[in-house]
Amino acid sequence: MIQPNEDSTKAVRAVFFIDPKGIIRTIIYYPLSLGRNFDELYRVIIALQAADEFDIATPADWYPGDDVIIGPAGSCGTAKDRMDDGDIDCKDWFFCTKKLDKDTVMDRILKK
């Protein structure tokens, strides 16, 4: 749909997240007719920094204080230990999550 007085040239807007090493970590494209959600952009920045700081992954729609995904176990012994650990919730030997406190995340990230 063309907006009033809009040029017929199709354009998009993009947001690039580039880390301190110059590596592009995330690219989000928006059509010209769609506004950007700055809460989502902030969430992405915090999630990327949390992933780096805590060596974790974040699921879709993650916010600080939500469960995070931990990397797969490197051995059968580690997998068994994780499944027996009360602080780690394992759906199976290869997919485990854990709690990561919001204050811990924000304190460590925002102090940088």
Backbone bond lengths (Angstrom), bond angles and torsions (degrees), N, CA, C in turn:
res aa  C-N    CA-C-N  psi(-1)  N-CA   C-N-CA  omega(-1)  CA-C   N-CA-C  phi
1 M - - - 1.436 - - 1.532 107.73 -
2 I 1.277 116.63 131.98 1.461 121.27 179.84 1.525 109.05 -91.20
3 Q 1.304 115.10 132.25 1.459 121.95 178.37 1.534 109.29 -78.18
4 P 1.331 118.73 158.83 1.463 120.75 177.78 1.527 111.04 -56.21
5 N 1.307 116.44 135.41 1.470 124.60 179.03 1.526 113.51 61.41
6 E 1.324 116.81 18.47 1.460 120.76 -179.81 1.520 109.37 -84.49
7 D 1.295 115.43 141.07 1.457 121.07 175.95 1.523 108.60 -67.68
8 S 1.309 117.49 151.06 1.463 120.56 -179.95 1.527 112.14 -76.40
9 T 1.323 117.55 -10.09 1.455 120.81 175.37 1.518 108.79 -65.68
10 K 1.318 116.46 129.15 1.459 120.27 -179.39 1.521 109.33 -83.53
11 A 1.292 116.30 122.29 1.460 121.71 -178.72 1.519 109.34 -125.59
12 V 1.299 114.73 156.91 1.456 120.77 173.32 1.520 107.53 -130.38
13 R 1.303 114.63 159.86 1.464 119.89 172.54 1.513 106.55 -111.92
14 A 1.296 116.58 145.69 1.453 120.37 -179.13 1.517 109.63 -131.93
15 V 1.323 114.43 147.59 1.460 121.79 173.91 1.526 106.30 -116.12
16 F 1.325 116.28 127.23 1.451 122.36 179.01 1.521 108.60 -112.35
17 F 1.320 116.37 131.43 1.459 121.55 173.21 1.521 106.41 -105.50
18 I 1.325 116.35 114.13 1.453 122.42 -177.18 1.526 107.90 -117.17
19 D 1.338 116.01 125.81 1.466 119.05 -176.61 1.533 110.82 -79.15
20 P 1.332 117.45 172.85 1.468 120.79 -177.99 1.533 114.21 -60.30
21 K 1.341 117.53 -19.79 1.463 120.71 177.77 1.531 111.98 -86.29
22 G 1.340 116.39 0.28 1.457 120.84 179.75 1.520 114.00 85.01
23 I 1.313 117.60 13.92 1.464 122.16 -179.34 1.525 109.30 -93.14
24 I 1.325 115.90 129.26 1.467 120.26 176.22 1.518 107.44 -73.24
25 R 1.313 116.25 120.55 1.464 121.74 -177.12 1.520 112.80 -99.42
26 T 1.324 117.01 -32.68 1.457 121.25 -177.82 1.517 108.80 -150.53
27 I 1.333 115.31 141.92 1.455 121.45 172.26 1.519 106.73 -130.55
28 I 1.314 116.06 128.30 1.461 121.05 177.15 1.521 107.39 -123.10
29 Y 1.328 116.15 123.62 1.462 121.61 178.78 1.515 110.34 -102.58
30 Y 1.313 115.54 139.57 1.455 122.64 177.72 1.527 108.69 -126.07
31 P 1.333 118.53 136.48 1.458 118.58 171.84 1.527 109.10 -68.36
32 L 1.298 116.02 156.86 1.457 121.13 -177.19 1.529 112.16 -55.45
33 S 1.324 116.81 -32.02 1.459 120.49 -175.78 1.531 114.20 -82.49
34 L 1.327 117.38 -2.43 1.467 120.61 -176.48 1.521 110.51 -113.20
35 G 1.317 116.01 128.53 1.462 120.46 178.25 1.515 111.39 -75.97
36 R 1.315 115.56 156.43 1.463 121.39 178.32 1.517 109.67 -89.17
37 N 1.314 115.27 146.80 1.454 122.29 -178.83 1.532 107.76 -102.52
38 F 1.328 116.76 105.22 1.459 119.76 -175.34 1.519 112.64 -70.33
39 D 1.339 118.39 -25.77 1.466 119.51 172.85 1.527 110.07 -62.83
40 E 1.331 116.69 -40.00 1.469 120.47 178.37 1.527 110.89 -67.91
41 L 1.318 117.87 -39.36 1.466 120.31 178.31 1.529 110.44 -63.50
42 Y 1.319 117.22 -41.08 1.473 121.46 177.37 1.530 110.09 -64.39
43 R 1.345 116.88 -41.76 1.458 121.69 178.71 1.527 110.30 -60.02
44 V 1.325 117.43 -41.53 1.463 121.51 179.67 1.530 110.48 -63.47
45 I 1.323 117.02 -44.55 1.467 120.44 179.32 1.529 110.55 -59.93
46 I 1.318 116.98 -47.72 1.473 120.76 -179.51 1.526 110.15 -63.89
47 A 1.333 118.03 -41.61 1.467 121.09 -179.67 1.529 111.25 -64.30
48 L 1.325 117.69 -42.20 1.467 120.32 177.78 1.528 111.10 -63.06
49 Q 1.320 116.34 -43.37 1.459 119.62 -179.83 1.529 111.30 -68.32
50 A 1.328 117.38 -36.93 1.466 120.63 177.67 1.528 110.13 -66.00
51 A 1.316 117.26 -41.01 1.462 120.73 178.83 1.524 110.49 -59.70
52 D 1.326 116.61 -42.30 1.468 120.60 178.63 1.528 112.00 -69.60
53 E 1.310 116.15 -44.65 1.468 121.12 -174.55 1.527 112.95 -69.07
54 F 1.340 116.97 -38.30 1.459 120.81 -172.81 1.532 113.42 -110.11
55 D 1.334 117.64 2.82 1.461 122.55 -179.25 1.524 111.45 54.17
56 I 1.315 115.11 53.92 1.466 122.59 -178.34 1.521 108.47 -133.25
57 A 1.325 115.88 175.99 1.462 122.52 170.67 1.524 106.85 -121.99
58 T 1.312 115.83 156.10 1.458 119.66 -179.46 1.522 109.61 -115.46
59 P 1.331 117.17 135.89 1.457 119.64 177.82 1.526 111.36 -75.27
60 A 1.309 116.28 171.93 1.466 121.68 177.71 1.523 110.04 -55.36
61 D 1.299 115.81 141.36 1.468 123.21 177.04 1.522 113.31 62.53
62 W 1.324 117.76 24.76 1.458 122.20 -179.94 1.527 110.96 -69.46
63 Y 1.315 115.08 140.14 1.465 122.98 171.22 1.521 107.77 -130.79
64 P 1.343 118.31 152.34 1.463 120.00 178.01 1.528 111.13 -51.32
65 G 1.323 115.54 131.50 1.458 122.34 -176.97 1.520 112.28 104.84
66 D 1.339 116.92 -20.56 1.462 120.79 175.87 1.528 109.39 -77.24
67 D 1.327 116.05 163.20 1.461 120.74 176.25 1.522 110.27 -62.79
68 V 1.327 115.61 149.84 1.463 122.40 177.05 1.527 108.97 -119.46
69 I 1.309 115.87 161.97 1.457 122.17 -179.94 1.525 108.24 -98.19
70 I 1.321 115.66 131.81 1.463 119.18 176.99 1.531 108.80 -102.15
71 G 1.315 115.63 154.07 1.462 121.10 -177.82 1.514 112.04 -61.08
72 P 1.327 116.26 158.47 1.462 119.40 -179.83 1.521 111.73 -64.94
73 A 1.314 114.89 152.24 1.465 120.97 178.90 1.521 109.70 -66.09
74 G 1.319 116.41 143.63 1.454 121.05 -179.41 1.518 113.93 -86.51
75 S 1.333 116.37 -8.94 1.471 119.57 -179.11 1.520 109.21 -153.68
76 C 1.320 115.36 166.05 1.469 120.22 177.96 1.526 110.72 -64.12
77 G 1.339 116.57 -36.91 1.461 120.52 179.39 1.521 111.43 -64.07
78 T 1.319 116.51 -43.54 1.467 120.38 178.00 1.520 110.26 -64.37
79 A 1.327 116.72 -41.07 1.468 120.31 178.96 1.525 110.55 -60.99
80 K 1.339 117.06 -43.59 1.467 120.49 179.09 1.519 110.85 -64.35
81 D 1.340 116.73 -43.65 1.463 120.20 178.86 1.520 111.04 -59.64
82 R 1.319 116.59 -42.56 1.468 120.22 179.51 1.520 111.38 -63.41
83 M 1.322 116.09 -42.46 1.467 119.40 -177.92 1.527 111.11 -67.36
84 D 1.338 116.69 -25.03 1.467 121.13 177.78 1.528 112.41 -89.06
85 D 1.329 117.97 -13.90 1.466 123.25 -177.18 1.533 109.29 -75.85
86 G 1.306 116.52 127.17 1.463 120.98 -179.61 1.518 114.46 -71.91
87 D 1.345 117.54 -18.51 1.464 120.92 -179.27 1.525 112.79 -89.07
88 I 1.321 116.81 -10.62 1.460 121.57 -178.93 1.520 108.56 -114.83
89 D 1.317 116.57 131.32 1.462 122.20 179.75 1.524 108.10 -104.39
90 C 1.338 116.44 108.75 1.458 121.16 -179.10 1.524 110.29 -103.43
91 K 1.328 115.08 123.82 1.464 120.75 175.01 1.528 108.43 -78.82
92 D 1.298 115.00 -31.33 1.454 124.05 177.29 1.524 106.12 -159.31
93 W 1.321 118.67 179.22 1.465 120.51 -176.66 1.519 112.73 -63.90
94 F 1.335 117.53 -23.95 1.467 120.83 -175.07 1.526 114.45 -103.54
95 F 1.341 118.00 -7.61 1.459 119.32 -178.50 1.525 110.02 -130.35
96 C 1.331 115.53 106.88 1.458 121.36 -178.76 1.525 110.10 -129.70
97 T 1.317 114.57 147.46 1.462 121.21 175.43 1.518 108.35 -126.11
98 K 1.326 114.08 163.70 1.460 118.86 175.69 1.517 108.42 -148.19
99 K 1.311 115.21 162.17 1.459 121.40 175.44 1.517 108.51 -76.24
100 L 1.315 115.51 142.39 1.457 121.33 172.89 1.522 105.62 -137.48
101 D 1.307 115.21 108.90 1.455 123.39 -173.55 1.537 112.10 -58.35
102 K 1.308 116.05 134.91 1.472 121.62 -179.51 1.521 111.84 -56.73
103 D 1.326 118.12 -45.45 1.465 120.62 -178.41 1.528 111.35 -63.72
104 T 1.336 117.00 -38.09 1.462 120.58 177.91 1.523 110.15 -62.72
105 V 1.327 116.37 -46.30 1.464 120.92 179.08 1.522 110.62 -59.71
106 M 1.313 116.99 -53.55 1.460 120.55 -174.19 1.530 111.65 -67.14
107 D 1.331 117.76 -38.84 1.468 120.02 179.17 1.525 111.20 -62.80
108 R 1.317 117.35 -44.52 1.470 120.25 -177.01 1.522 111.67 -72.53
109 I 1.311 117.28 -34.76 1.468 119.83 -177.36 1.527 111.40 -80.02
110 L 1.303 117.28 -45.30 1.457 120.07 -174.83 1.529 113.01 -74.38
111 K 1.325 118.13 -17.20 1.464 120.94 178.02 1.514 112.27 -77.17
112 K 1.331 117.21 -13.27 1.469 120.29 -177.60 1.466 110.00 -73.16
